Amino acid sequence: MLIPHREPDVEETMLPPDYQRILAAVRQAAGPVTARQVGEMLGVDVGVRAKLEPLRGRLVRLVDRG
């Protein structure tokens, strides 16, 4: 799945829906969040590593692309 690099003319609506939900959850937080906290906000079973690690990867991709 391609996540476009951040550019002035690229809007969040161009992101896949999962990534849009992640961004919305992070924005609702009062400050910095962990992958576990984002997972809890999104209803991910954070007790299962196999469910948490893909979310962590998505967060890393979003950060890497600005």
NUKEZA-139314 format. One line per 5 residues: their letters; for each residue x, y, z of N, C-alpha, C. Coordinates in nm, 2 decimals. Example, Ala and Ser with C-alpha at 12.3 -4.5 7.8 and 13.67 -1.06 7.14 Angstrom:
2
as) 1.32/-0.57/0.78/1.23/-0.45/0.78/1.32/-0.33/0.78  1.28/-0.22/0.71/1.37/-0.11/0.71/1.29/0.00/0.79 $
END
This chain:
66
mliph) 0.08/-0.12/0.00/0.00/0.00/0.00/0.09/0.12/0.00  0.07/0.21/-0.09/0.15/0.33/-0.10/0.09/0.45/-0.02  0.17/0.51/0.06/0.13/0.63/0.13/0.21/0.74/0.07  0.14/0.84/0.02/0.21/0.95/-0.05/0.29/1.04/0.05  0.40/1.09/0.00/0.48/1.18/0.08/0.40/1.31/0.09 $
repdv) 0.42/1.37/0.21/0.35/1.50/0.23/0.40/1.61/0.14  0.31/1.67/0.07/0.34/1.78/-0.02/0.22/1.88/0.00  0.24/2.00/-0.03/0.14/2.10/-0.01/0.01/2.07/-0.08  0.01/2.00/-0.20/-0.12/1.98/-0.27/-0.18/1.84/-0.24  -0.11/1.76/-0.15/-0.17/1.63/-0.12/-0.25/1.64/0.01 $
eetml) -0.38/1.59/0.00/-0.47/1.60/0.11/-0.48/1.46/0.18  -0.52/1.47/0.31/-0.53/1.35/0.39/-0.64/1.25/0.32  -0.73/1.30/0.25/-0.83/1.22/0.19/-0.77/1.12/0.09  -0.65/1.15/0.05/-0.58/1.06/-0.05/-0.52/0.94/0.02  -0.52/0.94/0.16/-0.47/0.83/0.23/-0.58/0.72/0.24 $
ppdyq) -0.53/0.59/0.25/-0.63/0.49/0.27/-0.71/0.51/0.40  -0.83/0.46/0.41/-0.92/0.48/0.53/-0.85/0.44/0.66  -0.78/0.34/0.67/-0.71/0.30/0.80/-0.62/0.41/0.84  -0.55/0.47/0.75/-0.45/0.57/0.79/-0.53/0.70/0.83  -0.64/0.73/0.77/-0.72/0.84/0.81/-0.77/0.83/0.95 $
rilaa) -0.81/0.70/0.98/-0.86/0.68/1.12/-0.74/0.69/1.22  -0.63/0.65/1.19/-0.51/0.66/1.27/-0.48/0.81/1.30  -0.48/0.89/1.19/-0.45/1.03/1.21/-0.56/1.10/1.30  -0.68/1.06/1.28/-0.79/1.12/1.36/-0.77/1.08/1.51  -0.73/0.96/1.54/-0.71/0.91/1.67/-0.60/0.99/1.74 $
vrqaa) -0.49/1.01/1.66/-0.37/1.08/1.72/-0.40/1.22/1.75  -0.48/1.28/1.66/-0.52/1.42/1.68/-0.61/1.44/1.80  -0.69/1.34/1.84/-0.78/1.35/1.95/-0.70/1.34/2.08  -0.58/1.29/2.08/-0.50/1.27/2.20/-0.46/1.41/2.25  -0.44/1.41/2.38/-0.39/1.54/2.45/-0.24/1.56/2.43 $
gpvta) -0.17/1.47/2.39/-0.02/1.48/2.37/0.03/1.36/2.29  0.16/1.34/2.31/0.22/1.22/2.25/0.15/1.09/2.29  0.15/1.00/2.19/0.08/0.87/2.22/0.17/0.75/2.18  0.15/0.64/2.23/0.22/0.52/2.20/0.13/0.44/2.10  0.19/0.34/2.03/0.11/0.26/1.94/0.00/0.19/2.02 $
rqvge) 0.03/0.15/2.14/-0.07/0.08/2.22/-0.19/0.17/2.25  -0.16/0.30/2.28/-0.27/0.39/2.31/-0.35/0.42/2.18  -0.29/0.43/2.07/-0.36/0.45/1.94/-0.45/0.32/1.91  -0.39/0.20/1.94/-0.47/0.08/1.92/-0.59/0.08/2.01  -0.58/0.12/2.13/-0.69/0.12/2.22/-0.80/0.22/2.17 $
mlgvd) -0.76/0.33/2.12/-0.85/0.43/2.06/-0.93/0.37/1.94  -0.86/0.29/1.87/-0.91/0.23/1.74/-0.99/0.10/1.77  -0.98/0.05/1.89/-1.05/-0.08/1.92/-0.97/-0.20/1.88  -0.84/-0.19/1.86/-0.75/-0.30/1.83/-0.72/-0.38/1.96  -0.72/-0.51/1.95/-0.68/-0.59/2.06/-0.53/-0.58/2.09 $
vgvra) -0.50/-0.48/2.17/-0.35/-0.45/2.20/-0.28/-0.56/2.28  -0.36/-0.65/2.33/-0.29/-0.76/2.41/-0.23/-0.87/2.32  -0.26/-0.86/2.19/-0.21/-0.96/2.09/-0.11/-0.88/2.01  0.01/-0.93/2.02/0.12/-0.86/1.95/0.10/-0.86/1.80  0.05/-0.97/1.75/0.02/-0.98/1.60/-0.08/-0.87/1.55 $
klepl) -0.16/-0.82/1.64/-0.25/-0.71/1.60/-0.19/-0.57/1.62  -0.10/-0.56/1.72/-0.04/-0.43/1.75/0.08/-0.39/1.65  0.15/-0.49/1.61/0.27/-0.46/1.53/0.23/-0.40/1.39  0.13/-0.45/1.32/0.09/-0.38/1.20/0.05/-0.24/1.22  -0.01/-0.21/1.33/-0.05/-0.07/1.36/0.08/0.01/1.38 $
rgrlv) 0.17/-0.04/1.45/0.30/0.02/1.48/0.37/0.05/1.34  0.37/-0.04/1.25/0.42/-0.02/1.12/0.36/0.09/1.04  0.22/0.10/1.05/0.15/0.21/0.99/0.19/0.34/1.05  0.20/0.35/1.18/0.24/0.47/1.24/0.38/0.52/1.20  0.47/0.42/1.19/0.61/0.45/1.14/0.60/0.51/1.00 $
rlvdr) 0.52/0.44/0.91/0.51/0.49/0.77/0.46/0.63/0.76  0.36/0.66/0.85/0.30/0.80/0.85/0.41/0.90/0.89  0.48/0.87/1.00/0.59/0.96/1.04/0.69/0.98/0.94  0.74/0.87/0.88/0.84/0.87/0.78/0.80/0.96/0.66  0.68/0.97/0.63/0.63/1.04/0.51/0.58/1.18/0.55 $
g) 0.59/1.22/0.67/0.56/1.35/0.72/0.41/1.37/0.74 $
END
